[in-house]
């Protein structure tokens, strides 16, 4: 067994590998860039080596620096995590040349399956169903248009070396191809150092299902069931679960055996994932096609661990050290159900714009995972951040992974909703409410999933989860209780004023357009004159309230505002205006503040780099026309005109780094 493993990665996956290595008694080495100097994974490792500036291209993507760090610390193996150098044959070869073990598959398997174009050719030769498409070299935009026309729309353009949702564009017509082909090439080059693109038919009503493979160096290959990863946004997975609500035992066996045969054809060992696209329109489940094989650990590996009891990182390390798998295919079971939600630094209330900055408060529902695959009472958090940490513009926007396990799918989803309510994250935009909304959505609960779920269910963006009248009533009671406690605290502080500051016992609470009258008398609570069962504790200054309202357990994040409270629970933010009943009637005379009209400005929606500016002063533009391209979190975002007009002034230049809400241009 290895004595010391270097983790050639960062963030949560570095923490994840370090935890298992420690459990196995193996020393660990972290490598870090300037941006990660104070990151948790650096402190968790036994040793840490600085490898360069913040941009990944100057640090985590330079193989020579990783190898030098191995030599400096005496590390005899490297775990690459996912992304960065994890699927680079040149990196695996360089490690081998220096006598350092690679905790991953053999070089020939990475070469065969890591390249999406070559892997499709091999899959086709092996008799595996592949999606119709063009897998050769595409010479130009015109060539891409010609190919797309021949395949038939819609088509998907993908960077050959891409992954994690980067370098992908869906085209419904020729104009989409012309607009997106060069952007796909640029994203592939910037993120992966490879600008080759391939084009394939986009399967309608598709489900994204993947098979977890695990093999050793002695010819044994197993499949550890499937994961459903259909809920995606911009081709990036948001929710993953295992098993899939769509897959039958017969289908699972057919998929698994085909994927094992493909892995054996290239001499594969270690952990790997075969991604399949399945037509949701085919109830037999037989219309599945090979997409690609990821020759590494997947972000969503914890859900497989939860239902099988297998620590995949530990197995990768043991296989790399030459050990035989200790389990057979018959040992692989499905125990319960697991769901993973990716907590991203992006704001769903602002069109999912990337959000960077400091984590002013970070308090997950359970402490960082310490080794129990199913976490604490079925709740596990894989993270690599902490209070006061920075979410940098240089890396992926994922903050943490929330994993829940239950005996049934509904139980796992219910645990997600409860855990997301208790997940405190302040200082930047995040998608916690959006994740909670998905977990509660009737379509999600039914298991009728496709990769179009988010676009179809939230066509006009996200404004918060649907809220029932019963929940609003409960929040009104909680807000009134909190207001009473705040007023009572004020009376205690300024007690010399006597009874004049005794807290009111009757309140009017307005949430949205709904108004409730809440009154307290001793231990009794009434709402609109009816008894209400409320058990609650609140001390002024608390950020979280745990309450039982009419038998429903609620965790509510609460913050005081000028006229009440901002309350967040069950996937939505609620502004509660709370006034003493005797002065509530005066609120009708308050003058509403009209927000300024900013529609004539093109504002930068997130911190990022202005990659391209398509217009200049005096140009006439049409509504929907592409005006600029801003790159943030390794993704290019096209900014379009909201209305027809003429460009009055241009305030920024291509190549500039812009802050959020920076003015790019002004219309007349």
C-alpha positions, 0 to 999 in steps of 0.5 A: 500500500502507498505511504503518501498520496498527493491530491492533484486537485482542490476544494471538496474533492481534495477534502474527500480524498484526504478523508479516505486516505487518512482512514486508510492510514496514508499520509497526504499532500495538497497542492494549492494556488494563490487563491487557495492558500487558506483553503480547508483542504490545504490545512487538512493535508499532512503537507502542502505545496504551493504551485503557482498563481490563481488561474488553473492554467498556471497552477493545477493544469501544469503537470510538471509542478505536480510532479515536482511537488511529488518529488519534493514531498516523497509522494509515491502516488497521485489521486487526480480527483475530477477535472483538471489533469484527471483525464490527461494521458500526458499527465499519467504518462509523466507520472509513470516515467517518474515512478509515481503511481496514478490512482486511476485507469491505465494510460491506454484506457484514458486515451481510448475513452477520454477523447469523446470522438475516439471513444465513440468510434471504439464504442461503435466497433464494440457494437454499442449503440451510439447517438447519430452524429459526426465524429471526425474533424470539423474544419470550419463553421461552414463545415459545422453547418453542413454537418448539422443540416445532414444530421437534422436539428436539433443538434448538440455541439460538444468540445471533444475534451469537455466535461462538467457542462463546459463546451456544449451548445444546443442548436435548433437551426443554422443560425444557432450553429453559426453563433455557437460553434466558435464559442464552443471551440473557445470554451474547449480551448480555454478549459481543456486546452483542446478546441476540437468539436464534434456534433451529434443528434440531440435526443428529444425527451432524453434521460441522462443515466450513467453506469458506475464501473469498478475494475481491478488490474486482474481483469475483474470489472463490475458495474455498481448500478446506475445513477439518474442525472437528468436534472441539468441546467446548461448541460451541467448536472444539478441533481443526481440520484441512485438508483434511477426511478426509470430503470428496471432490473432488466434494463439495469442488467442490460446496461451494466453488462454492455458497459462492462464489456466496453470497459474490458475491451479497453483493459479498464481498471479503477473507477469510471463512469459510462454515460448513456442517454435514454429516450424517455419516450420508450417505455421499454427502456431499450433505446439507450445510447453511449455518450461517453466514458469518464475515466475518473471519479464523478462528482456524483459518486456519493449516491452510489456509495450510499446505496452500495456501501462501497467507498469508491475512493478507497477502492481506487486506491486499493486497485492502484496499489495492485489489490484485487477487488474484494467483492463480486457482481453478486455482492453489489446490492441496492439498499435504499435511495440516495439523492445529491444536490449541488449547492452552487454559487449562482443566483436563481433569482437573477437568472442563475448568474454566477456569484463570487465573493466571501462566504460571510456565513457558512453553516451546513446542516451537518458538519463536513463528512468524516467517513460515514458514507451515509453521513449523520442520520442519512444526511452527508455534506461533502464540501471544501469551504468554511466561514470567511472563505472566498468563492473565486472567479477562477474555479467551478462555482460548486460550494458543496454537495448535499447528499441524503439517504433514505429507505425510499425515494420520498424519504431521501427527498424529504430529508433534502428539503429539511436539510436545505432549510437548515443550510445557512449560507450568506454573502453571495448568491446561491441555489439552495431555494431552487434545489428545495423547490425541485425536491418538492416539485410534483413532477420530480416526486413522480420520477418523470424526469428529462434533461429538459426538466428545468427549462420546461418547469421554470420557463420564465425563471425562478421566483421561489417555490410554490407556497401553500396558504397553510405555510403563509399562515404558519410564517405569519405566526412565527413572524408575530412571535419574533416581533413580540420577542424583539419588542420585549428585548427593547423593553428590557434594555430601556426598562426605565421607560416603564410600561410604555414599551410593553410588547404588543400582543396583537399584530398584523402580518402581511406576506405578499398580498396576504394579511393575517391578524395574530394575537397572543394571550398567555400560551394561546395563539390565534390567527384571524380569530382562530386557535393556532398550535405553535411551539417555538423558541426565538431569541432576538439575533437568532438566524434560524428558528425551529418551530412546530406549527399545526403539527408541521416541523419548520426550519426558518432562516430569519433576518430582521428588516426595517418593517419586519422580517425576511423569512426563508424556508421550503424553497422561497424567500418571504418578506413579512411586514409586521406591525402592531395591530393598533397602528397597522391601519396607518400603513396604507398611507405609506408612499411606495418608492418607485425604482429607477429605470435602468433598461437603457443600460447594458449592465454586467450581470456578474463579475467577469471578463468582457470577452467580446463587444459586438457593437459600437457607438451609433449602431442600431440594435434589435431586441434579442441581438447579441451585444457582448460576451462575458466569461465567468466561472469558465463559462461564456455568457451572451448578453442581449439587447432588451429592446430596439434602440441605438447605442449612445455610449460604450463604457467598456472594452473587450479584455477588461475585468468587470464588476457586477452591475458595471455599465458596459454600454448605454442606449439612447 
